Amino acid sequence: MAKVKAVGILSRYAGDEMEVEGGKSVEELLASLGIPSPLVGIVLVNGRQVEKSYVIGEEDEVKLIPLLGGG
């Protein structure tokens, strides 16, 4: 099982941490959790930044970081 950690506002959708089966892209994972893709600014897998098209493996650790804004 892959570990998924959602940071900041994204934890409202997925909780702080959860486990999911591998084989889905990050984009598919976001859709299944109801997380709007534009809210996710950075996706880290095993500490490296990846695109949302990345297919999650069974042993991956995924971190979803929200888009930051300011003024």
N, C-alpha and C positions, 0 to 999 in steps of 0.2 A: 504494500500500500504506500502511496505517495503522501507526504505530509504537506498540508497547505496552511500557511499562516497569512491572515488578512490583517493589515495594519490600519490604524486610524478609523476613518469613517467606513471603510470596507468591512470592518468587523461587525457592523450592523447587519450585513447580509450573510456572513459566513461564520460568525463567532471568531474567537481569537485564533483557534487552531483546530484543524480537522484532518481526517485521513480520507483519501479517495483512491479509487482504482486508477491505474495508469491506462494509457491508450487513447486518451482524449487530448485534443489541443487545449491550450490555455483558453482560447476563445470559446470553445465548447464548454469548458469548466465554468467560465464566467456566466454563460447563458444558463447553465443548469442550476447555478446558485442565485440567479436573478440579479447579478451584478452588472450594471450598465458598463460596457466596455470603455466608453470615454472617461469614466471615473478612475480607471486604472492607468497611472502614469508610468510605472515601472514594474516589470515582472523579473524577479530573480529566481533562477533555478540553480541550486547548489552553489549559491553565491555569485553566479554570473548572470548578467543581463541577457534576456532572450526576447524574441518577438512573440506576439500573442499566437502565432501559428505553430509555435513549438509544441511537439507532442510529449506529454508527460509520461515519464517512465515510472515503473513500480517503486523504485528506491529514491526517487527525486524528492527534494525539499523545495517547495515552491513558496515564494514570498510575494504577496500582492501589495504594492505600495500605491496609495492614491495620488492622483494628480494634485499638485500643490498650487495654490493661487495666492495672490496677494496684491497689494496695491501701493 
